[in-house]
Amino acid sequence: MQLNAVLAGAIIMVCLTVGLFFLRFWQSTRDKFFLYFAISFLLEAVNRIGLTMSIAQNEDMPMYYLIRLVSYALILFAILEKNKRHGKK
C-alpha cells in the first residue's frame, strides 16, 4: 500500500471525525457556529475522498481548490458571524 493512500485515509478520517464532533455540538446547542464548522469539515472530507478516488489524483485542478475555498470561507464566515453577534450583546 502506498504511503500517500494511508495519509489520505488518515486525513479523511480526521475530517469526518471533526465534522461529526461539531455536528454533535450543534445538535445540543443549535448554535450555527458549530453547524458551519461541521459542514466545512465534512465538505473537506468529501473533497479528499474525491481526490483520493480520482484516477489522476491531481490537486492542481480548479475544482479541488474551489471546494477548499468554500470550506475555508465557511469557517471564516462562522467566526465573523459569531463575533458580530457577540459584539451586539
Summary of the structure (lengths in Angstrom):
residues: 89
radius of gyration: 15.2
end to end distance: 54.0
largest distance: 54.0
contacts: 236
relative contact order: 0.13
helix: 85%
strand: 0%
